[in-house]
Amino acid sequence: MLQFNDLSLRRGQRLLFENAGFQVFPGQKVGITGANGTGKSSLFALILGQLHADSGDCLYPKDWVVAHVAQEMPTKNCAAIDYVLDGDAELRRIEAALALAEADNDGLLLATLYGKLDNIGGYSARSRAGQLMNGLGFGAGDEDRLVEEFSGGWRMRLNLARALMCRSDLLLLDEPTNHLDLEMRQALIRALVEFGGAMVLISHDRHLLRTVCDELIVVHDGLVERFDDSIDDYPAWLAERQSTDLDGDRDKSRETSPANRKRQRQEEAQRRLALKPLTDQIRRIENTLSSDRSRLQRVEESLADAGLYSDPDRRTEMEDLSRARAELQSAIDALEAQWLEASEALERAAGTAAPG
């Protein structure tokens, strides 16, 4: 398993977090969220050995294969599907060994290597890579296009497909839905749900976190803590934390001069006023989401009626219900995207609206 033991990390003079401790077990999918700049991506850098902790340990088995989505744009000038296939390092090693064995006409080694190729699903690897690309929005003929022919956003999708192609023990994903539309988000979610290894996922995408992850970790105020409530409770938790911060500021203000107390009260009022439109917007979105999900559940219950499909007289009803389900799901997806945008804005505003 992946273990963080009493981990502390600084960047320059700034303490990102200290005494962080949690575990990720084989097959477990853990989501990490929190405001930008709190150190979420630094956790990944620690796992990948790109950073070293000031104290504590980040440990996982030496034989674990770790895959992550590269943030830099791919520059390798090869066919897109070959770039994706390169994510399966063992496949490429076996293919290289096969080429040498064939050149040496080594029948015994060839038989051994073909057996290994079969064991890792090598014969269907190209088909699997094509399915990953198709699920991420690539069309017919894109498999054979050169990587350099794609725009930056599409190259990032290639990086994502390449990481998913790797048969890894641990998959690291940092905001994987940033370059995806709603349809592609659903395709990615399906791929992540089917992924069998351990996963650590940094995201603010509530739908993604709720659907994919078994556990949620929140990075805030120098802490890395398990969030025991649902991701749907996160905005309320965030608002309550901001209110607690304001109460703390108010307590401190009692020890200052009357002029400073007046200034601090004004700053508190301005801060609350700055955050209120966003908290109100999130509350409205969540109320609409709750209503739409209830309506969708009723529609799906109606569609589960077996008589709906056997009675020719109910064909129009079935079509209306199917259309209603599609429209409601589309509306829910759009609301989820609005919630994500508003929540990220709230986190940014909560930081910039702080007094002083």
Order of alpha helices (4+ residues) and beta strands (2+ residues): beta-beta-beta-alpha-beta-beta-alpha-alpha-alpha-alpha-alpha-beta-alpha-beta-alpha-beta-beta-alpha-alpha-alpha-alpha
